[in-house]
Amino acid sequence: MRRQPVRVLIVGGGPTGAALALLLSQRGIPFILIEASRSLDRLFRGEALMPSGLAALEQIGGADLLDGLPQRPLAGWRFVLDGRELFRAAEPLTPGPACTLVSQPALLERLLERAADCPGCQVLRGTAAAGLLEQNGRIAGVRLADGQELRADLVLACDGRSSSLRRQAGLELQEQSSPLDLHWFQLPGASTTSAAPPLPQGDWFTTVVGPAGIFSLFTGATGVAQLAWVRPHRAEATDPRQHPQAAAPWPECWARQSPPELAAWLRKGSVHATAPVPLAVRVGLAPLWHRPGLLLLGDAAHPMSPVRAQGINMGLRDALAAANHLIPLLAEGAQPATSQLDAALATIAAERLPEIQTLQTLQRQEAERGMLLQGQPWLRALLLAGAPLLAPALRHHWIEQQRPLRQGVTTLNLLESLRLLESWAPAMMQRPARAE
Ligand SMILES: Cc1cc2nc3c(=O)[nH]c(=O)nc-3n(C[C@H](O)[C@H](O)[C@H](O)COP(=O)(O)OP(=O)(O)OC[C@H]3O[C@@H](n4cnc5c(N)ncnc54)[C@H](O)[C@@H]3O)c2cc1C
């Protein structure tokens, strides 16, 4: 039987690690979280939260968690083929809140700030795990770059899609071939917070498919327009800008397949695009998420495609599931054997796997449909010809397909007993720090 309190180490302060840290902190459970970066202000952290993610956040941090953070609810989704609108669907598509863009750096700052507000809870920025420590067949902590060792009974690896802990633990990642990669642009001249004209489409997330390619355009959480230009996976040669005869500036390239109001706006001198940031989309799933003493969560276990914004939402739901199984074992007075901790890790992974598999399949199917449409001009022409009759049915069908991507596949709520535990936490926080 264990006599010492369980030492918990969270590696990675992205949405998954930060949410988990707050869930522990609110219940007075000490931890150390290490985050490699000092600043969380990295470009192109995704920011769309689906109703499933918004519900998870409310359970994790309370109804006021997002108060005052830069955010914009989407007005809806709009689909354009060869310059003509096929259909649009207003938010909320399904009962519940609208899909909302929330500044991820601001959200992470808030989660981590609140998580550190408990004796024994430490958030160490600019500290990277360089290797795993092992003892008697169990993961026993991490080694930092400077050689320092952080010993732990439980290592929760939330270190993202390129997880080095996953590799070092010998846990395989089955990579799925992604049909697409992205060039990501910001259009700062289009800021709705400056004097420059806002997007003519307002807060609609507009996807345009045409002969030159596919792009999605929307106003981000902080009011700056963003554009994701979709490219076939690892296919530089098919990028229209690589062709000598297609030397138009990017906004002109987009304008040529946009509806008139958007084309006119893109051709305005005030709109300029930043240099594209190429983003290789990496999608995969680790068949096994755990080893004794170690659990992968979030993108470390299942790197998600950006299609229909799932990764943050799934990371938050992973954190909730982990909390439900781990907190009862970690709470004050509990003396779990290591075998109980390891059994909980297996249970968490088994609970989360089916939802991740389903959503990754749906994301892939949606990406493939887009690529098919882009590659088949006759199909776009057929859909546009039939649009007056077909559009309501297409819209209805698309909304039905979105349900699992918005709400998740499984029912997942924080256990009632853990909510109660939160209300007792202030008293528990009076005790001395335990995690050293
Ligand atoms: C272009 C793009 C757009 C996207 N848009 C959206 C969207 O709108 N909505 C959505 O839900 N999802 C979106 N996603 C997916 C989403 O960004 C990820 O799924 C999500 O960030 C995963 O969260 P995470 O906490 O598991 O990992 P991450 O966000 O990757 O966080 C991992 C953290 O671990 C840290 N770290 C890594 N290694 C170490 C180490 N050795 N030691 C210490 N720290 C370490 C990193 O610095 C990082 O902060 C998008 C993805 C892409 C590529």
The ligand as an ORCA input file, in Angstrom:
! r2SCAN-3c Opt
* xyz 0 1
  C      -4.063     24.995    -38.409
  C      -4.815     24.333    -37.291
  C      -6.007     24.863    -36.882
  C      -6.732     24.239    -35.873
  N      -7.908     24.785    -35.479
  C      -8.599     24.210    -34.501
  C      -9.809     24.782    -34.052
  O     -10.222     25.835    -34.544
  N     -10.490     24.143    -33.065
  C     -10.044     22.981    -32.517
  O     -10.725     22.428    -31.638
  N      -8.883     22.430    -32.903
  C      -8.147     23.018    -33.863
  N      -6.973     22.476    -34.249
  C      -6.440     21.330    -33.515
  C      -5.910     21.801    -32.151
  O      -5.034     22.889    -32.307
  C      -5.181     20.689    -31.399
  O      -5.876     19.489    -31.553
  C      -5.076     21.054    -29.901
  O      -4.261     22.199    -29.738
  C      -4.503     19.907    -29.085
  O      -4.316     20.339    -27.759
  P      -3.210     19.637    -26.840
  O      -3.209     20.384    -25.554
  O      -3.450     18.182    -26.812
  O      -1.828     19.870    -27.611
  P      -1.109     21.236    -27.973
  O      -2.065     22.330    -28.155
  O      -0.196     20.916    -29.100
  O      -0.257     21.563    -26.679
  C       0.881     20.814    -26.336
  C       1.767     21.681    -25.460
  O       2.838     20.867    -24.985
  C       4.029     21.615    -25.028
  N       5.140     20.663    -25.123
  C       5.487     19.896    -26.170
  N       6.541     19.121    -25.881
  C       6.862     19.395    -24.600
  C       7.871     18.913    -23.715
  N       8.763     17.971    -24.093
  N       7.936     19.409    -22.456
  C       7.051     20.359    -22.050
  N       6.077     20.860    -22.857
  C       5.988     20.373    -24.105
  C       3.876     22.510    -26.237
  O       4.696     23.665    -26.134
  C       2.387     22.836    -26.226
  O       2.110     24.039    -25.545
  C      -6.233     23.071    -35.262
  C      -5.029     22.529    -35.682
  C      -4.325     23.140    -36.692
  C      -3.037     22.525    -37.148
*
